[in-house]
Amino acid sequence: MDRNQIEKTLKEILVKRVAGLAPEAIAPDADLAELGVDSLAFSWILADMEDSFDIVMVGADAMKLKTLSLAADYVEKHLAH
């Protein structure tokens, strides 16, 4: 899976979990909290990421995923293993 597909999938997850969020409003470096991602939505987003990419999120690492770009970096790294 290439970087563009990873980002597209992440945007789909965000749009699904944050009411009123449009994919085109999600810049790679936008802070997820500023986009409306609260702690409950973040929990669901992490679960969706695990399901979509068949990875296991590590709690300490998950807390570092503050932007779409950082989340995509994390997924890319773990898909390479």
C-alpha positions as CSV (number, residue, x, y, z in Angstrom):
1,M,0.0,0.0,0.0
2,D,1.5,3.3,-1.0
3,R,1.5,6.6,1.0
4,N,-1.4,8.1,-1.0
5,Q,-3.6,5.1,-0.3
6,I,-2.7,5.2,3.4
7,E,-3.6,8.9,3.7
8,K,-6.8,8.3,1.7
9,T,-7.8,5.5,4.1
10,L,-6.9,7.6,7.2
11,K,-9.0,10.5,5.8
12,E,-12.0,8.1,5.4
13,I,-11.6,6.9,9.0
14,L,-11.5,10.5,10.3
15,V,-14.5,11.5,8.3
16,K,-16.4,8.5,9.6
17,R,-15.6,9.3,13.2
18,V,-15.8,13.1,13.3
19,A,-19.2,14.6,12.5
20,G,-19.1,17.3,9.8
21,L,-15.5,16.8,8.8
22,A,-14.9,16.8,5.0
23,P,-11.9,14.9,3.5
24,E,-10.7,18.0,1.7
25,A,-10.5,19.9,5.1
26,I,-7.9,17.5,6.4
27,A,-4.4,18.8,5.7
28,P,-1.5,16.4,6.4
29,D,-0.1,18.6,9.2
30,A,-3.4,19.7,10.7
31,D,-3.7,19.0,14.4
32,L,-6.3,16.2,14.8
33,A,-7.7,17.9,18.0
34,E,-8.3,21.0,16.0
35,L,-10.3,19.0,13.5
36,G,-12.6,17.9,16.2
37,V,-11.1,14.6,17.3
38,D,-11.8,14.1,20.9
39,S,-10.7,11.3,23.2
40,L,-13.6,9.0,22.3
41,A,-13.3,9.6,18.6
42,F,-9.5,9.0,18.9
43,S,-10.2,5.6,20.5
44,W,-12.4,4.6,17.6
45,I,-10.0,6.0,15.1
46,L,-7.2,3.8,16.5
47,A,-9.4,0.7,16.4
48,D,-10.3,1.5,12.8
49,M,-6.7,1.9,11.9
50,E,-5.9,-1.5,13.4
51,D,-8.7,-3.1,11.4
52,S,-8.0,-1.2,8.2
53,F,-4.2,-1.8,8.1
54,D,-4.0,-5.1,10.1
55,I,-1.6,-3.6,12.6
56,V,-1.5,-3.5,16.4
57,M,-1.2,0.0,17.9
58,V,1.0,0.5,20.9
59,G,-0.5,2.8,23.5
60,A,2.6,5.1,23.9
61,D,3.0,5.3,20.2
62,A,-0.6,6.0,19.6
63,M,-0.5,9.1,21.7
64,K,2.1,10.6,19.4
65,L,-0.3,10.5,16.4
66,K,-1.2,14.2,16.5
67,T,-1.6,14.7,12.7
68,L,-2.6,12.8,9.6
69,S,1.0,12.9,8.4
70,L,2.3,11.4,11.7
71,A,-0.4,8.7,11.6
72,A,0.5,7.8,8.0
73,D,4.2,7.6,9.0
74,Y,3.3,5.2,11.7
75,V,1.2,3.0,9.4
76,E,3.9,3.0,6.7
77,K,6.6,2.0,9.3
78,H,4.4,-0.9,10.6
79,L,3.3,-2.1,7.2
80,A,7.0,-2.4,6.2
81,H,7.5,-5.2,8.8
